[in-house]
């Protein structure tokens, strides 16, 4: 049965301590536990680009062959406030990113996802870190990403290359 869920990025969920409280609360809540049905599944980074569509197609086949679930991850935009406020320290703010909702609706209507169980997870932050974190949380068998061919990837290193260097689980890079 196919379906999708939208998780709020954990960095958007901040609890504020009561002014009268003796102990301040932690700045960040622990991430919610993942659905056990998707443990040992396949994690795929997806942003709607051509290379991520190819990665999604490969990940669907891989999850189908393994008989496991598919965890589709979209990493939302975060911009430094120094761009707007001229602050000294690099402070990041979450910019409302409705792209995840649009991608979720497109995926929910897609026929090619009908044969595999899947969920859509939204995160905010560094793409490599978030993909590896989702892979760890779901004890993923593999992380699938598309390669980048742009100038930014050549200058600063592609997401796929950085992820392959630091990941603790197999990374499949789709050209």
C-alpha positions in Angstrom: 0.0 0.0 0.0 1.5 3.3 -1.1 1.2 6.5 1.0 3.1 9.4 2.2 3.8 11.4 5.4 5.1 14.8 5.9 7.4 15.1 8.9 8.3 18.6 10.1 12.1 19.1 10.2 13.3 18.7 13.8 15.0 22.0 13.7 11.7 23.7 13.3 10.4 22.1 16.5 11.8 24.1 19.3 10.5 24.2 22.9 10.9 27.3 24.9 11.5 27.1 28.6 9.0 28.7 30.9 10.5 31.9 32.5 9.8 30.4 35.9 11.2 27.0 35.2 14.2 26.0 37.2 15.9 24.1 34.3 16.0 25.3 30.8 14.7 22.8 28.2 16.9 21.3 25.5 17.1 23.5 22.4 15.9 20.7 20.2 13.5 17.8 20.7 14.7 14.4 19.8 13.5 13.3 16.3 10.3 11.2 16.3 10.8 7.5 15.9 10.5 6.2 12.4 7.9 3.7 11.2 9.2 0.2 11.8 7.7 -0.9 8.5 10.4 1.1 6.7 13.4 -0.2 8.7 16.1 -1.6 6.5 14.6 0.1 3.5 16.1 2.2 0.7 16.6 6.0 1.3 16.6 8.2 -1.8 17.3 11.9 -2.1 14.7 13.6 -4.2 14.2 17.2 -5.3 12.4 16.8 -8.6 15.4 17.3 -10.8 16.2 15.0 -13.7 19.0 13.3 -11.8 16.9 12.8 -8.7 14.1 11.3 -10.9 16.6 8.8 -12.2 17.8 8.0 -8.7 14.1 7.6 -7.6 13.5 5.2 -10.5 16.5 3.1 -9.5 15.6 3.2 -5.8 12.0 2.0 -6.6 13.5 -1.0 -8.4 15.9 -1.7 -5.7 13.2 -1.5 -2.9 11.0 -3.7 -5.0 13.7 -6.4 -5.5 14.5 -6.3 -1.8 10.9 -6.3 -0.8 11.5 -3.3 1.5 10.0 0.2 1.9 11.2 3.3 0.2 12.1 6.4 2.2 12.0 9.5 -0.1 13.8 12.4 1.5 13.5 16.1 0.4 15.8 18.5 2.2 14.1 21.9 2.5 15.9 25.2 2.0 17.7 27.0 4.9 19.2 30.4 4.3 21.6 32.4 6.5 20.0 35.4 8.2 23.3 37.3 7.6 22.0 37.8 4.1 19.0 39.8 5.4 20.0 41.1 8.8 23.7 41.7 8.4 24.4 39.7 11.6 28.0 38.6 12.5 27.3 35.0 13.4 26.0 32.7 10.7 22.4 32.2 11.9 20.1 30.0 9.8 16.4 30.4 9.5 13.9 28.1 7.9 12.3 29.5 4.8 8.9 28.2 4.1 9.4 25.5 1.4 6.2 24.4 -0.2 8.2 22.3 -2.7 7.9 19.3 -0.4 4.1 19.5 -0.4 4.1 19.8 -4.2 6.6 16.9 -4.6 4.4 14.8 -2.2 1.3 15.4 -4.2 3.1 14.6 -7.5 4.5 11.4 -5.9 1.1 10.4 -4.5 -0.4 10.6 -8.0 2.5 8.7 -9.6 1.6 5.2 -11.0 5.2 4.0 -10.8 5.1 4.1 -6.9 2.0 1.9 -6.7 4.0 -1.3 -6.3 6.2 -0.2 -3.4 5.5 1.1 0.1 6.9 4.6 0.5 7.0 7.6 2.7 8.2 11.2 2.1 10.4 12.7 4.8 11.1 16.5 4.8 14.2 17.7 6.5 16.0 21.0 6.7 19.8 21.6 6.7 22.8 20.2 5.0 21.7 17.6 2.4 24.5 15.1 3.0 24.1 15.2 6.8 20.3 14.9 6.5 20.4 11.9 4.1 22.9 10.1 6.3 20.8 10.9 9.4 17.7 9.5 7.8 19.7 6.5 6.7 20.8 5.9 10.2 17.3 6.4 11.7 15.8 3.9 9.3 18.8 1.6 9.4 18.7 1.8 5.6 20.3 -0.8 3.4 21.4 1.9 1.0 21.2 5.5 0.1 20.5 6.4 -3.5 21.3 9.8 -4.9 21.6 11.3 -8.4 24.8 12.9 -9.6 25.1 16.6 -10.2 26.6 18.0 -13.3 26.4 21.7 -12.5 29.1 24.3 -11.9 28.3 24.5 -8.1 29.0 20.8 -7.8 32.4 21.2 -9.5 33.4 24.1 -7.4 32.2 23.0 -3.9 31.9 19.2 -4.4 28.8 17.4 -5.3 26.3 16.1 -2.8 26.8 12.6 -4.1 30.6 12.8 -3.7 30.5 14.2 -0.2 27.9 11.7 0.9 29.9 8.8 -0.6 33.0 9.9 1.4 31.2 10.3 4.8 28.4 7.8 4.8 28.4 4.7 7.1 26.3 2.7 4.7 26.3 1.9 0.9 25.7 4.9 -1.3 24.5 4.3 -4.9 25.2 7.3 -7.2 23.0 7.3 -10.4 24.5 9.3 -13.3 
